[in-house]
């Protein structure tokens, strides 16, 4: 996920490099709206999906499958705005959109799952 968005961002940045246009703030506002909706979905839906995985009465494998579903949802709510920012930067040339996309890509990278994180979030005991 991280590699795909990063490649798309830099390919679009390269394609944009020769064009000089003034940034249009309406696209920045569109990005802020999309990012806000995504953030709202992240805070409301991810916690519900994680609680469902945590309280699931099944085997550890089934519990991990539920966690994976919640985790992919979490990544998508970060990846979507990053890709939108990259595309809008290509259309508009606004550097704020480019750097916003970079920040979201870094955040996406920091979300990578570790064994400790999974055990902590699911409340597993070994």
PyMOL commands that set and color helices and strands:
alter all, ss='L'
color gray80, all
select helices_A, chain A and resi 2-16+25-54+60-92+95-110+115-122
alter helices_A, ss='H'
color red, helices_A
deselect
rebuild
show_as cartoon
